[in-house]
Amino acid sequence: MKEKILRLNLYFGLFGLIFSAFLLVLDVSFMKTWFFCCSWWSFILIMDSLNFRRSKASPLSISLKNFLFSAFISVLVWLIFELFNLRVKNWTYHDLPPGILERWIGYFIAYASVIPAMKEISLFVQSFLSKRKLALFRIRGTPVLLKSWFFSGIISIILVLAWPRLFFPFVWLCFIFMLEPLNFWLKNETLLKDLEKKDWTRFWSWLLAGLVAGFLWEFWNFWAGSHWEYSIPYLNFWRVFQMPVFGYTGFLPFALEVFALYQLLFALYKKLQRKIVFKGMIIILLLVFYAGAFYLIDTFTFVR
């Protein structure tokens, strides 16, 4: 029964994507507001079914609990970048629902799609890649390299916060350098461990996932009624959809940041599996944090 549902998700997702586009063309007000969310979650169903069909393994088939965790924690991961945006002011939201409850639910659903979508795309890409053909060279996680990366990440954050108009691109780099060493020291999953083995497969799959996801984010955002718009210092030209063309390069390192953030949070989640009360307190604290961040987005990023 489970396998049948996982296979049917391909058709559920295709129907959702086509039906959403159809309602958007008809100028249905509900779909103008929710088109971005409907498109992404339909796409996630499609990709999960394709991954299951190709390799008999997908995030939904392996563990529904872990899938839901990745969606819940995806909100936290994206909100980190929303908080940076309060300083760098690279994007603003337009034509969102006037009601605070509907708007905040929309934030949550949209942000919850980031990690599940990128995981699905990376797994799909990875199934086509060969380790031998894509390996470049070996990178060893020496103490000097790890410490230099870690402090480079911290310095990048300081530069972004101190001079946002000049160093705003560092937002999309700092967490790679800071969290890859941290995950390495904590013995979590890291791309650096792959590169020590001269295995570049996962590295390339996540880079490509970032590029594909970035294109789809901008494509669906362009047609949606509720959308965001960019204003980027010294690179604000040659737009493809809403995004200046050079902005697409940011999706590549962003994907690696998402991978590193997810691995750190997933490792913490596994350690708390049996600590029900403590885990419940963390969930409550995260929900409070989400509400606070949503309020800040409403106040400083949402243009009424």
GIQUI-V402384 format. One record per pair of residues at least 24 apart in sequence whose C-alpha atoms are under 6 Angstrom apart, sorted by the first residue. I is the first residue (numbers start at 1). J is the second residue. Records with the same first field share a line. If there is no record, write none. Layout:
I->J  J
//
This chain:
6->49
7->49
9->45  49
10->46  49
13->42  43  45  46
16->42
17->42
32->224  225
33->225  226
35->224
36->220
37->110
44->117
47->120
51->124
71->112
72->112
74->112  114  115
75->111  112
88->164
90->230  231  232
91->229  230  231
92->228  229  301  302
93->227  228  301  302  303
94->226  227  228  303
95->226
96->226
118->209
121->209
122->205  206  209
125->205
126->205
131->199  201
135->198  199  200
137->198
138->195  196  198
139->195  196
140->196
146->181
149->177
150->177  178
153->177  178
172->253  254
173->253
175->257
176->257
179->260
206->255
207->252
210->251  252  255
211->251  252
214->251
//
